Amino acid sequence: MKELLLQLFEHKTISREQAKAVMLNIAKGEYNESELAAFMTVFLMRSITIDELQGFRDGLLELAVPVDLNGHKVMDIVGTGGDGKNTFNISTLACFIVAGAGQKVAKHGNYGASSVSGASNVMESMGYKFKNDNDQLKRELDESGFTFLHAPLFHPALKNVGGIRKNLGLRTFFNMLGPMVNPAKPEFQLVGVYSLEMARIYNYLLQQEGKPFTIIHGLDGYDEISLTNDTKVITNKGEEVLSPEYLGKRTVSSTDIQGGNSVGEAAKIFMKIIKGDGTWAQNAVVLANAAMALQCTGNFANYEDSYNAAIESLESGKAYQSFQKLIELQ
């Protein structure tokens, strides 16, 4: 690692093969915490290259616990995190709305490293038990339309960096990797990113996959559709900038979508919204993200139709039923 760090400190980049080797060594526990912290910090000081990101991804996927969901074409909605905005769990809620609308979801998530409550924090606090047993995951998907893949159970390397990431409290390249290493290999992906640079890198990588995808970036720095400002939307077919009025019928303020100061507060907000008791602003933001995900599947003629399907899922209680069924199965 010392030679590698010296190379990086001289403002050089590493190859795809070197990056993969580092990830495999992290999984084997070959580096100490100081070495890992120094290594992660390098990528906070400069942009990661596509080769480096692909190499890290190659390493994680080579070691990943495999998941076979019986041929279901699943969706994942995930943000890179690290936008520092401390919103409530928008993408997780959007997942249940999508499941309630009939599209099966396999969400890949983790504890919050740079936020109060990541997807894993809120799911665990509401009674979900993390697992990597394939039969149980399939059963959840079949019966509730939703299953959750807690990243450290599927990626051995992540166990060795969890504590360092939490202590740093900053976004690292692991935030960038999360959406690209879902072991269920989703057919459809809605990925939220915190910068236009990351949007460019994801666009390059996802185009190579050949599957339907949508990348979203709030132009005021959010890694989701926040409705606080315009949103850059990139798909297989091109890119556009869409207004809050188009996406959610209104603009909201950043204080409307805050996530609370603890996991407990985040869970209360989550339950309120999924039961249909969220504020107008909270509902609008969740529905916009769910609608964009549903549009990505190609099952709706236009955004308006997918938005209406999201509204129906939330207001009819189908999204909540999906959540309830999932928790009953624990």
Helices and strands as residue ranges (DSSP letters): H 2-9, H 16-27, H 33-45, H 50-63, E 75-79, H 90-100, E 105-109, H 119-125, H 134-144, E 146-150, H 151-154, H 156-159, H 162-168, H 173-177, G 178-180, E 188-192, H 196-209, E 213-218, E 231-235, E 238-242, H 244-248, G 254-257, H 263-274, H 280-296, H 303-315, H 318-328
